[in-house]
Structure formats: C-alpha cells, structure tokens
C-alpha cells in the first residue's frame, strides 16, 4: 500500500486538514497488517484493561499535556502549545533521525522519523479520537498519546 492508500491518509493529504509537502509525505511508510500487528502485540501488554500505561513496567513515566494549560499558563492549541510539545518530545529523545512506528490499531500503523513525528505530532495524534503509541526501533522508550489529550513518555529500564 502507498501512503495515499493508508486508511488515515486524509490526515496528511487532504487540504481540508493539512497537505504535507511531498518530501515529507515520501518519508511516511504504511505498515502492512502483519507488520502493524507485530508492533502492536509487542507493546500492547504495557497497558492495563482501561488502556492506561502500567507504570511499574517502566523506569519512569513523564506526562505532557497537549491542550489547555502548560505549566499553569493558558495556551491555545496553536503554535505556542504545538511548539512547546515538540520541544518537550525532542528533549526526551534528541536523535531526530531515529525511525519510529506510530500505531493507532492492531492493523493500522506507519513508520517515519522522529523529526517528522515531532514536527507534525498534532497531525498524527488527534485529541478526542486517537489513542496511539509511538515506538522507536530500539526499546529504549515508548510514547503514548491519549485521546484525552496528553502524552506519556515511558523509559524502558532494561534498555
């Protein structure tokens, strides 16, 4: 499947939402169902029956709001907050060349770079509709986006 055939392609190709530049779109690769399932099945045990991260499985869990307030200051969802979240994500993982997989469901995932994900995170993660997890090729950490509009960055103590 091409990126334009991916079930969530509208997020990156529909002018009603956003049209990624062709050079960015070319760096987002859909996973086939079996590859998506393998990523999902590897990381899904990190969640409890309510879909929350099980903190005891990680060396530390940090939370970042993606809407509303930031450190007690009111923020809009626009540039100010998006930039702060991007900075927060990149402070946790500075290697922008790192390949990551974004998984929304067992059969729905894409791969791209950490740089692209962190620059465009709000087009990969939609508040009030998405639960997604983002994982690098190495098991150093695991990132969760909650539809309630926050990220959990989870460090793997054994990595």
N, C-alpha and C positions, 0 to 999 in steps of 0.2 A: 504494500500500500504506500502511496505517496502521502506527504503531509496534507495535501489538499483533499485527500480521501479519508483522512482521520475523522472520527466522529466529532471531535472538538475543533476542527479546522476553522470554523467560523470565528473562533476567538482571536485568530491571528490573520485571517484573510478577508473578513467581511468589513467593508468601510463603515458599517453601522456601529461596529465595536472598535476595531483597530485593524490596520493593514500593516503587518510587519514589512520592513524593507526586504527585497528578495534575498539579499546576502544574509540576513538574519534567518529568514524562513528556511533557507537552504541548510542551516545548521541545526534544524529540529527534525529528528528522525522518529517516525512512529515505530513502536514495537509491535510485532505480530502477537497474536493472542497467547501463544505458548511462552514467549519471552516475557510478556507482561505478567502472566500468571506466575512465572518463576520468581520475579522480583516481588510481587505481591505476597506470595506464600512465604518467602524468606523473612519478610518484615512484619507481616500481619500478627504473628504471636506477640509482638511488642505492645499490643492493645488489649485492654480489658473488654468485658462484654458490653460496655457502654461506649466503646470507641475512644476511650481515653488512654494516653500513654501510661504504661506501667513503669513508674519512676525507678523502682528498685532494679530494673534491668539495665540501667544506665549509670554512668559515673557522675552525671549531673544533667539536669533539665533546666533550661532557661526559657523564659516566655517573653514574647514580644507582641504587643498589641498592634493591630494593623488598621485600627479605626478609632475614632473618638478622642482619646487623650493620649499624650505622650509625656511621661514624667510629670504629670499634674497639669500640663498645659493643653488647652484645647487645640485640636488640629483638624484640618479638613482632610478629606481623603485624597486631595490633590497633591501637587508637587511636594509640599513641605513634608507630609507624612510619608509619601512614597519614597522620597529621598532618605528619610531617617530609617525606614525599614531596610532599604537597600544597604545603607551604611552598617546597620546592625548585623545583617546577614553576612556581609563581607568582612566584618570584624571577627566573626566566628570561624570563617573559612576564607583566608586571603588568596588561595590559589584559584584564580579566575579561569584557568584552563582546564580545571577538573571536569570530567564528564559526570553528569548526574542524570538520573532517571526520575521522572515525575509520574506518579501513578495515581489515578483517580478511582479506578475499579480494577478488579482482577483481570479484566480483558482490555483495559484502556490505559496506555502509558506511552510516553515519548522520552527521547534522550536528547540532551543538549549540553551546553557548557554551563558551568556555574555563573560565568559572566552574563550570559544571556538570561538565565533564570533570574538572577538577582536584579538585573536591569529592568526586566519586564514582569516581575513576580505577580503584579496585580492583574496581568492578562492570563497568567497560568492558574491563579487562585482567585476564585470568585466568592466573596462573602455571601452568606446565607444560602449557598447552594453546594459548595465544594468541601469535601474532606479529601485531602491529598497528602501523600508523603513523597518526599524528595530524598533520594539516597545517592551517594557517590559510589564509584566503582570499588572503593576501599571501605571497609566497615567502620571507619573512624567515628562517624556520627550519622545522625538520622534527623531529618527535619519533617515536622508535621504541620500542615495547615488545617485549622479547624474552621468549619463553616461559621462558627460564632465569631470569627474574625481575629484570630491570633495565630502565631507560630510558636511551636515548641522546638527548641534545638536540643537534641539529646546526644550526649557524648557516650561513646562506647568505651567502657573502662578496660576492656581486654584488647583493644586495637593498639 
